[in-house]
Amino acid sequence: MTKDRLISLDVFRGLTILLMTIVNNPGSWATVYPPLLHSEWNGCTPTDLVFPFFVFIMGVSIAFAMPTKTYDSNTFNKIFTRSLRMICLGIFFNFFGKIQLFGLEGYPLLIGRLIISAAVGYALMGNFTQKVKTYLAVSIFFIFIILAYSGLEAYQSVRLPGVLQHIGVVYFFASLMYLKTTQRTQLLVAAGLLLGYWALMTLVPAPGFEVTNLEKGTNIAAWVDNIFLKGHMWESTKTWDPEGILSTIPAIGTGIIGVLIGQLLNSSLLKTEKAKKLFFIGVILIILGQLWNIVFPINKALWTSSFVLYTAGLASFILSILYYCIDIADYKKGIKLFQIWGVNPMIVFFISEIIPQAMVMISLPNPKSPTEQINLYDYLYVAGVEPFFSNPMTASLVFALLYVGLWSILLAYFYKNKMYFKV
């Protein structure tokens, strides 16, 4: 087996990252089409698919990145460092808007934050020796933790969990499972994680509650988050976190399912046989997810076991179609846009999280009321997009699509010049 890129996987990753960018950058959060919002609680919208799809794709990629399954101390260090770099990038997104520098305010503070962002981005995505990568990642991680628990007012409520943090933890465990165990063991572990999480969430009541429940802020996962992450959780709730501690357990299950699919696609079977198996695996997982939904509702915030099976099934189903069309039928018309998005996900993650936060720090006169000030992000929407559409939801979507267009130009430049940014 060779370490080849799977074009259909790059395209699938590109579709996922592109959808993430659209979802995260509407013109106004007050006017968004429902499919581009997360489910209120139980259920699953297209937006809820972005995160599990990315975790699934990461799992599939592991089998292609390490086809020979060689394991030694150097391999472990690479996995550990890559995981920690992702975690640190995710934590930094939460720190950006809270950074204080020698009492600076306004534009001087913004410039200082951007300089620090460039330094952190280079330290965590730069191409150094493995030893330097490890030292930088460990040092930056401990700086974040020290600041978060230092008692300094600016950082006492900074959020520690997040999307990249979740992905980093899943990558670490899924990679070790892939390298150190057989496919049968991986399947059994994934099943054990999902069954164990289901039992924990439905049989163990949170202290202070006589019966178990799966409601916001009162389930066992929320209780664990409040014990270990108190003051450092999701801004809008402070009582639970959608990327909390216990939900990492089933998320590892999603990663392991991806690893199993990756081994199938990297096997010696005929490509048509791989596509058929992948298709039927997808259908079976979707059905199992819907059946489990009856007693353990599909819920992205809790990352329920039914959510794992359902989303992994949809991911397998979609990948089977892409794999057949692109890698078997060799139909590649119209895929370039998604390819250029798919090979450079980390730079999109990083800069897309920084730009909106930076724009919020720049104030301009409100076109609708010149005596008022609004931030640059809102100004671009209110002055440049909203007036041209009667439907505010359409205007909000168009703003996100324009943002995607700008990113597409930048990513096309990176792709043409073979510039790839990795942790």
N, C-alpha and C positions, 0 to 999 in steps of 0.2 A: 504493500500500500504506500502511496506517495502523499506528500503533504500538498494537495492541490486545493485551490479555491473552488467552492461549489457556487456557481453563478446564481442559481436559483435561491440559495441561502443569502447571498449578498443582496439580491433583489428583495427578498422577504424582510431582511433587516432594514433596507432602505425604506420600504413601505411603512414599516413600524415607526422608524425614527421620524419620517415625514409626517405621519399622522400625529405623533407626539408633539411635533413643533406647531402644527395647526391647533391642536387642543390647548396648548400652553400659552398661545399668543393671540387671543381674540382682541378685536378692537375694544370691546367692553364686556366685562364679565356679566353685566346685567342683561345683555342681549345676545345669548348664545343658543344655537339650535340644540335641542335636547340630546341628540346622539353624540354631541361633542362635549357633553358633561358626564361626570361620573354618576352612577346610580346613587340615589339618596341613601340607600342602605342595601337591602337585598335586591338581587337582579344583576343584569350585566348589559351595559351599553357598549358600543364600539370603542368608546374611550377607555372603558375598563379592561379592554383587551391589550392595550399598549404595553403595560408593564409585564404581565405574564408572558406575552409573546417575546419580549426582549430576553427574559430569563430563559425561556425555552430555546431561543436561538443561540444564546450563549452556551447552553448545555450541548446543543448539536455541534457548535464550533469547537468545543473541547476535543471531541474525537478527531477532528480534522487538524487541529493544532498539534496534537501529540499522538500521531498514528501508531508509533512503535511502542507506546506504553512503557517507556524507559523511566524508572524511578530511582533517584538517588538524592543525596542531601542538596545538590545543586538544583535539581528539579523542584524539590520542596521549597527552597528559598525563592525560586522564581515565582511559584504559585503564591506563596505567602506575600511577597512584595507586590505582585500585581493586584492581589486582593486588597492589600492595605492602601495602595495608591488610589484605587477606586473609592474606598471608604473615605479617604482624606479629601478627595475631590468633592464628594457628596457633602461632607461636613462643611467644607469651605463655602459652598453655596449659601449655607445658613449663616455663616459668619460674616459674609460680605457686607450686608446692610447694617451690621452692628460694629464694624471696625471703627475705633477712635484713635486719633493720632495727635498727640500734643495739643489738644484743645482746638484743632482745626475744624472749620465748618464750611458749608457751601462747596464751591468749586475746588478749593485747595484740598478739602477732605475727599472729594470725588477723585481727584487726580491721584491722591495718595492710595486710595482703595484700588484704583485701576493698576497702579504700579505693583502693589502687593499681589493683585490677581495675576498679573503677568509673571511675577516671580514664582508664585505657587504653581501656576499652570506649567511653567518650564520645569520646575523641580519634580513635578509628578507625571509629566508626559515627555520630558526630555530623554534623549538617548545617551545614557551614561553607562558606566560599567555596572555590573550587577551589584557589586558591593556598595557603590555610591547610591544607587537606586534604593537599596534597603535602608541605608543610614538616613537618607532624606525622608523616606516614607515614615519610618519609625519616629524620627525627630518631629516631623510636622504633626503626626498623630498625637504625640504627647503634649505638644504645645497647645493643640486644640482642647484636649482634655483638661489640662492645667488651667487654661483660661476659662473654660466652662464652669469649673468648680472652684475658681479662685475667690469668689465672692465679689468680684468687680461687677458693678451695676450694669455695665454695657453688655456683659456676656452671661449674666445669671439666668437668662431665659432663652438662650440660643438653643435651637432645636438640634438634637444629635442624630436621630434616625433620619432616613430619607431613601430615595429610590436607589441611588448609586451605592449607598451603604448596604442596603439589602442585597443588591446584585453582587457586591464584593464578597459578602459572607457566603452567599450561595455558590459563587465561583470557587471559593476555597474548598468547601466540602464536596462539591460535585466533582472537581478535578481530582481530589484524593480518592474518591469512590471509584472514579474511572480508572485510575492508575493502579490501585491496590486490590480491587475486587473483580469478580467475574460478573457477567451480565445477569446471571441468576441472582447473585447476591444483591446487585444493584436494584433489581426488580423487587426483591423481598424487602430491602431497606425502604424503598419508596413507598411500598404498600404499608409497611410498618409505621412510617412517619405519618401518612394520611389517616390510618386507622387510629393511631395513638393520639393525634391532634383532635380527631373527632370525639374520642372518648374523653379527653381532657376538657374540651370545650362544653360538652353536653352532660358530663357526669360529675364534674367538680365545680361546686358553686364558689363564687368569689367570697372571701371572708366578709361577713356582714349581710350576706344574702342567704336565705334558707334554701332556695332552689336555684338551679342553674338557669341562665338566660343568655341570649345572644344579642342583647340590645346594646346601644351605644353607651359606653362608659360604665356599664354595670356587669360585664362579663369577666371571666377569669383573666383574659388577655389584657384588658384595661387595668385590672388590679395589679398585674405584674409590671406593666408600664409605669403605673403610679409609684410602685415601690422603687424601681431602679432608674427611672427616667424623670422623676418628679421635677417639674420646672423646665424640662428640656424636651417637651413634646410638641406636637403639631399646634401651630399658633391659634387656630380657630376653635380648639376644644380645650386643651390643657388637661383633659381627663383621660385621653387615649390617643394613640397614634396609629395611622393607617399602615405605617411601616414599623410597627412595634416589635417587641422581642419574640413573643410566642409565634407570631405569624411568619417568622423566619423558618420555623419547622416545616410547614407545608410548602413554603417557597423552595426549600431545598429539594422537596419532592418534585416540583416543577422542573428544576434544574436536572435532576437525575433522569426524568423522563426524556428530556432533551438529549442527554448523554446517550441513552439507549437508542434513540432515533438516529443520532449521529453515527453510532456504531453500525446500525443497519445500513445507512447510506454509504458508509465507508467500507462495507463488506465486499466480498467477491461475487455476490449474487449478480445476476443480470439486471441491468437498469430497469427493465420493464417489471421484473419481479419485485424490486425495491419499491417502485412506484405503487404497485398493487398492494403490497403489504402496508405501506405507509398510509394509503388511502383507507384501508379497512381498519387499521389501528385508530385512525382519526375518528371514523364513524363509531367504533366501539366505545372509545373514551367519551365521546359526546353523549352517547346513550347512557353510559354509566354515570356521568356527571349529572344528567337530568334526573335519573332515578334517585341518586343520593340527595339531590336537591329537595326531595320530598321531606326528608327528615333533618337535613343539614343544609340550609339554604345557600345557594350560590351568592357569595358576598366577597367583593374585592377587598374591602377594608379589613375584614377578618381573614382573608385569604383561605376561605374554607376549603375542605378537601373536595367538595363537589365543584368548587370554582377551579381547583387545580385540574381535575379530570376534564371538565368542560372546556376550559381554555386551551389545555394541552391537546385536546381532541381537535378543536378548531384550528390550532396551529399546525398540527400534523396533516389535517385535511387540506389546508391552504398550501402547505409546502409540497404535498404530493402533486397538486395541480401544477404548481410552478415548476417542480422538478420534471414532470412529464413534458410540459410545454417547452421549457428552456433547455434542459440537459439531455432530454431524449429526442424530442421532435425538432430540436435546434431552432425553435422559433424565438428570435431575439429582437424582433421589431418593437420599439417603444420602451425597452427596458433600461436604456442608458441613464435616464434621470434617476431611477431607483437604485441603480448600481453605484452611481457617484455618491448617493446618500448612504448606501449600505457599507461602503468600505472605510468611512471616516466618522463613525458614530460618536466617538469620545470628544472630538473638537466641537461637535454640535451640542452635545450635552453641556460642555463647559461654557462656551461663549453664550449659548442661548439662555443660560441661567444668570449670567452676569449682565448682559446688555439691558434687559428690562429693568433690573435693579438700579443700574447706573442712570438710565433715562429718567427714572422717578426722581432723581436728585437734581434734575435740571428744570427750572421753572420758567414759564413763558406766559404772556397774557392770554386769557381765555378768549378765543374768537367770538364766542357767544356773549361774553360779558367782560370787556377789556379791563374793567377795574379789578377783576379776580385773576388769580394766578393758578395755572394747572401745570402738571409735569409734562415733560417732552413726549413721553409715550402717549398720553391722552391728547396732547396738542396735535400730534401727527394724525391721530384718528379723527378728532373733531374737525380739524381744518382740511385734511387731505383726502378723507374717504367718506365719512358720514354724510356730508351734504349731497353726495351723488346718488344716494339710494333712499328710497321711501321706506323700505323694510330694514329696521335697525339690525335684525339678525343677519341679513344678507351683508350689510355694511361691515358688521363685525367679522364675518367669515372672510370677506374680501381682504380686509386688513391682514388677517392671518395668512392668506394666500400670497399677498404681496411680500410679506416677510419671508415666506417660503421661497418665493422667486429670487429674492436677494441672496438667500442662503444657497440656492441652487447655482447661482453664478459663481459664488465663492468656492463651493465644493467642486464645480467643474474645473476651476483653475487648479485646485489642489490635485484633482484626478489627472489632469493633463500633464502636470509636472511631477507626478508620482510622489506627492507629499502626503504621507499617512501619519496620523497622530495616534499613538497608542500609549496605554498605561503599562 
